[in-house]
Every structure is written in C-alpha cells, then in structure tokens.
C-alpha cells in the first residue's frame, strides 16, 4: 500500500494540501475548522482520504462540500463511498453531472490502452497490478450538483472553477490558495505510472476523451498567474503553471 505524501500551500486564513497517494492525488482545502475535499481517489482509497484528513487534525465530518475535477473512477470512486458515509454534497461542472451519475462513461479501456507504445507495456502492467485491487473496474456513480456561480465558490478555501474540458467533456480545474495554486486534475499532470516522462505533461491519448480539447485547456493554463501545480497525478510542483503548461504542450507522451 502506498504511503501518503502531503504538501501544503498557505494563503491567508486557508491552506491547500495536495495528498499524493502514489497512483492518484486528491486535495484538501482548510479554512478554520472547515474543509473542502477535491476528488477522492479510487473506491479502495476512501479510508486513505479519511487518514489524510485526520493527519491535518480534522475529521471527515468537517467536510462542508466536495468538488470533482472529473468522473473517472480514480477521482470519483472514493467520493462515492465518502458521500454515502458523511452525506456532503459533491459539486462539479454542469457537463460532468451526468457522467458522475454514470449515464455514460468516458474512461480508458482495453482498446484505448492498446494505443500506448509497446515499450511502455511493463509500466502499464505494473500500474494495473496497483489499481485493480483499488477498484478500477467499479462503475458506481453518485448524484452530484452543478456549481452555478462564476468566480470563487462559497466553500472553504474559496476555490474558483477553471473550465478545462477535454480529458472528459466536463473536466474542471480549480484555482485555490487565493489563486496561487491550480488544482489541474488530469488536464495537466506532473507524472503518471505509465509515462516515462518526468515533470509537467499531458496524459497519453489513451486516457483522453478528446485530446485536442484537452490541449486547448492546457493552452488556457498558459495565461494563468498561479505559481504552484496541484495535479491529479504526479508530485507537488512548485513553479510557474503557465511555464509548466507551455512545456507540456511541447511533449509527446
């Protein structure tokens, strides 16, 4: 079992924590005693999410609401279990609500994974050995709510949605820590188990519902002033998000 690595960004009265669980990340926003949870890992990682909350001295009952970057099982699965236990609302881009309900599924499968270069097959097999026990095949969804406001949301940490459609049709990133950090979900990552690239990158097309749209989302990231990247996969990244996005656009994974 992967150990949790936690990194933080402080901004006034709030703190953003990136929780790296090895195969996927989630984010905690703390403001006083209240929390916002962004994503929730695989179904088998729900207890790890609770562990991460307890490590900052809080309880899952302190969650005032959760946000979803996108409804892939490695970001949605833990939220399904945690919402059932603790009853908090889960908000997301309006386009992603039906995906989270599992009205349809935009997710990598055997056919798309076959497009990954053969030289990376050992990486794919190692990754599969990690994620199968965590519930990668789960198709359970949840009833989510669309965030309707423009600008920062009325949740602890005041996260601000940044439309980043492409990885899924309703994928969303979030500016947090007073705009210092971007929670980029899977639109822009800093590593992945099936990639030999280190540092900021876009995921291989096998994982993208619409790679061209995802590229446009990353192009938009080059206009942001954030200086920290809190990605859905890979380590905490300190540095200009705009420059990280520019670098990712030059790479072929």
C-alpha positions as CSV (number, residue, x, y, z in Angstrom):
1,X,0.0,0.0,0.0
2,X,1.4,3.4,-1.0
3,X,2.1,5.8,1.8
4,X,0.5,9.3,1.7
5,X,2.7,12.3,0.9
6,X,1.2,15.6,1.8
7,X,2.3,19.1,0.6
8,X,0.8,22.4,1.5
9,X,0.2,25.9,0.2
10,X,-0.7,28.6,2.7
11,X,-2.8,31.6,1.8
12,X,-4.0,33.9,4.5
13,X,-6.6,32.1,6.6
14,X,-6.7,29.0,4.3
15,X,-4.4,26.1,3.4
16,X,-4.4,23.8,0.4
17,X,-3.0,20.3,0.8
18,X,-2.0,18.1,-2.1
19,X,-2.3,14.4,-0.9
20,X,-0.2,12.1,-3.1
21,X,-1.4,8.5,-2.7
22,X,1.0,7.1,-5.2
23,X,-1.3,6.2,-8.1
24,X,-3.6,9.3,-7.8
25,X,-3.9,12.6,-5.8
26,X,-6.6,14.5,-4.1
27,X,-6.7,17.9,-2.4
28,X,-7.9,19.3,0.9
29,X,-8.8,22.9,1.4
30,X,-8.9,24.0,5.1
31,X,-10.3,27.2,6.3
32,X,-10.6,27.3,10.1
33,X,-12.2,24.0,11.1
34,X,-14.0,23.6,7.8
35,X,-12.8,21.5,4.8
36,X,-13.4,21.2,1.1
37,X,-12.4,17.9,-0.5
38,X,-11.4,17.9,-4.2
39,X,-11.6,14.4,-5.7
40,X,-11.4,11.2,-3.6
41,X,-9.2,8.6,-5.2
42,X,-10.2,5.1,-6.1
43,X,-13.1,3.3,-4.3
44,X,-10.5,1.4,-2.2
45,X,-8.8,4.6,-1.1
46,X,-11.8,6.1,0.9
47,X,-10.2,5.2,4.2
48,X,-6.9,6.8,3.0
49,X,-8.8,10.1,2.4
50,X,-10.0,9.9,6.0
51,X,-6.5,9.2,7.1
52,X,-5.3,12.3,5.2
53,X,-8.0,14.4,6.9
54,X,-7.0,13.1,10.3
55,X,-3.3,13.9,9.6
56,X,-4.2,17.6,9.5
57,X,-6.1,17.4,12.7
58,X,-9.6,17.4,11.3
59,X,-12.5,14.9,10.8
60,X,-14.4,13.9,7.7
61,X,-17.5,15.4,9.4
62,X,-15.7,18.8,8.8
63,X,-16.2,18.5,5.1
64,X,-18.7,21.2,4.0
65,X,-18.7,20.1,0.4
66,X,-16.6,18.3,-2.2
67,X,-15.6,19.2,-5.7
68,X,-14.9,16.8,-8.6
69,X,-12.4,17.5,-11.3
70,X,-13.9,14.7,-13.4
71,X,-15.8,11.5,-13.1
72,X,-13.1,8.9,-13.8
73,X,-13.1,6.1,-11.2
74,X,-9.7,7.2,-9.7
75,X,-11.2,10.6,-8.8
76,X,-14.8,9.7,-8.2
77,X,-14.6,6.3,-6.5
78,X,-13.6,7.4,-3.1
79,X,-16.1,10.2,-3.1
80,X,-19.0,7.7,-3.8
81,X,-18.2,5.9,-0.5
82,X,-17.5,9.0,1.5
83,X,-20.7,10.8,0.4
84,X,-22.6,7.7,1.5
85,X,-21.0,7.8,4.9
86,X,-21.0,11.5,5.6
87,X,-23.7,13.0,3.5
88,X,-21.9,16.0,2.0
89,X,-22.7,17.5,-1.4
90,X,-20.4,17.0,-4.4
91,X,-20.2,19.8,-6.9
92,X,-18.8,19.7,-10.4
93,X,-19.0,21.3,-13.9
94,X,-22.6,21.1,-15.2
95,X,-21.5,19.0,-18.1
96,X,-19.9,16.4,-15.8
97,X,-23.1,15.7,-13.7
98,X,-24.5,13.1,-16.0
99,X,-21.0,11.4,-16.3
100,X,-20.8,11.2,-12.5
101,X,-24.2,9.6,-12.4
102,X,-22.9,7.1,-14.9
103,X,-25.4,7.9,-17.5
104,X,-22.5,7.3,-19.8
105,X,-18.8,6.6,-19.3
106,X,-15.8,8.3,-20.8
107,X,-12.9,6.3,-19.5
108,X,-9.8,4.4,-20.7
109,X,-10.5,0.8,-21.6
110,X,-8.6,-2.2,-23.1
111,X,-9.0,-0.7,-26.6
112,X,-7.6,2.7,-25.8
113,X,-4.8,1.3,-23.6
114,X,-3.6,-0.8,-26.6
115,X,-2.5,2.5,-28.2
116,X,0.2,3.1,-25.6
117,X,3.6,2.3,-27.0
118,X,4.7,-1.3,-26.6
119,X,7.9,-0.2,-24.9
120,X,5.7,1.1,-22.0
121,X,3.9,-2.3,-21.6
122,X,5.8,-3.2,-18.5
123,X,4.7,0.1,-17.0
124,X,1.1,-0.5,-17.9
125,X,1.1,-4.0,-16.4
126,X,2.7,-2.6,-13.2
127,X,0.1,0.1,-13.0
128,X,-2.7,-2.3,-13.5
129,X,-1.4,-4.5,-10.7
130,X,-1.7,-1.5,-8.4
131,X,-5.1,-0.2,-9.4
132,X,-7.1,-3.4,-9.8
133,X,-7.2,-4.0,-6.0
134,X,-8.3,-0.4,-5.5
135,X,-11.5,-0.9,-7.6
136,X,-10.5,0.4,-11.1
137,X,-13.3,-1.6,-12.6
138,X,-16.1,-0.1,-10.4
139,X,-18.9,1.6,-12.3
140,X,-20.7,3.1,-9.3
141,X,-21.7,6.8,-9.7
142,X,-23.1,9.5,-7.5
143,X,-25.7,12.2,-7.5
144,X,-23.7,15.4,-8.0
145,X,-24.6,19.1,-8.2
146,X,-23.6,21.6,-10.8
147,X,-21.8,24.7,-9.5
148,X,-23.6,27.7,-10.9
149,X,-21.7,30.7,-9.7
150,X,-19.0,32.5,-11.6
151,X,-15.9,33.3,-9.6
152,X,-14.9,31.7,-6.3
153,X,-17.4,29.2,-4.9
154,X,-18.9,29.5,-1.4
155,X,-16.9,26.7,0.0
156,X,-13.9,26.6,2.5
157,X,-10.8,27.9,0.7
158,X,-12.9,29.7,-1.9
159,X,-12.0,27.5,-4.9
160,X,-12.6,29.0,-8.3
161,X,-13.5,26.7,-11.2
162,X,-11.5,26.9,-14.4
163,X,-13.1,25.1,-17.3
164,X,-10.7,22.5,-18.7
165,X,-12.9,20.3,-20.9
166,X,-11.3,17.6,-22.9
167,X,-9.9,14.9,-20.6
168,X,-13.7,14.4,-20.1
169,X,-16.4,16.6,-21.5
170,X,-16.9,18.3,-18.2
171,X,-13.4,18.3,-16.7
172,X,-12.8,21.2,-14.4
173,X,-9.6,22.6,-12.8
174,X,-9.7,24.9,-9.7
175,X,-7.7,27.9,-8.6
176,X,-7.1,27.7,-4.9
177,X,-5.0,29.4,-2.2
178,X,-6.1,32.9,-3.4
179,X,-5.1,32.0,-7.0
180,X,-1.6,30.9,-6.1
181,X,-2.2,27.2,-7.0
182,X,-4.0,25.3,-9.7
183,X,-5.7,22.0,-9.0
184,X,-5.4,20.7,-12.5
185,X,-7.0,17.3,-12.3
186,X,-5.9,15.2,-15.2
187,X,-5.7,18.0,-17.8
188,X,-2.1,18.7,-16.8
189,X,-0.1,16.3,-14.6
190,X,3.4,16.1,-13.2
191,X,3.9,12.3,-13.7
192,X,2.0,9.1,-14.2
193,X,2.8,5.4,-13.7
194,X,2.6,4.6,-17.4
195,X,4.7,7.5,-18.5
196,X,8.5,7.7,-18.8
197,X,8.4,11.5,-18.7
198,X,9.1,13.4,-15.5
199,X,7.6,16.8,-14.8
200,X,4.6,18.6,-16.3
201,X,2.9,16.8,-19.1
202,X,-0.4,15.8,-20.7
203,X,-1.6,12.3,-20.2
204,X,-1.2,9.8,-23.1
205,X,-4.1,9.9,-25.5
206,X,-5.3,6.5,-24.3
207,X,-6.6,8.4,-21.2
208,X,-8.1,11.4,-23.0
209,X,-11.7,11.5,-24.2
210,X,-10.8,14.5,-26.5
211,X,-7.1,15.1,-26.7
212,X,-7.5,18.2,-28.9
213,X,-9.9,19.8,-26.5
214,X,-7.6,18.9,-23.6
215,X,-4.7,20.6,-25.4
216,X,-6.8,23.8,-25.7
217,X,-7.5,23.7,-22.0
218,X,-3.7,23.4,-21.3
219,X,-3.2,26.3,-23.7
220,X,-5.5,28.3,-21.5
221,X,-3.4,27.4,-18.4
222,X,-0.5,29.3,-20.1
223,X,-2.5,32.5,-19.3
224,X,-2.7,31.8,-15.5
225,X,-0.6,33.5,-12.8
226,X,-0.5,30.6,-10.4
227,X,2.9,29.5,-9.2
228,X,2.1,26.0,-7.9
229,X,0.6,23.0,-9.6
230,X,-1.6,20.5,-7.6
231,X,-2.1,17.8,-10.2
232,X,-4.3,14.7,-10.3
233,X,-1.2,12.5,-10.8
234,X,2.4,13.0,-10.0
235,X,4.2,15.1,-7.3
236,X,3.6,18.5,-6.0
237,X,5.1,21.0,-8.5
238,X,6.4,24.4,-7.4
239,X,6.9,26.8,-10.3
240,X,5.0,28.8,-12.8
241,X,1.9,27.0,-14.0
242,X,2.0,28.9,-17.3
243,X,5.5,27.7,-18.0
244,X,4.6,24.1,-16.9
245,X,1.7,24.2,-19.4
246,X,3.9,25.5,-22.2
247,X,6.4,22.7,-21.5
248,X,3.7,20.1,-21.5
249,X,2.4,21.3,-24.9
250,X,5.9,20.6,-26.5
251,X,6.0,16.9,-25.3
252,X,4.7,13.8,-26.9
253,X,3.7,11.1,-24.3
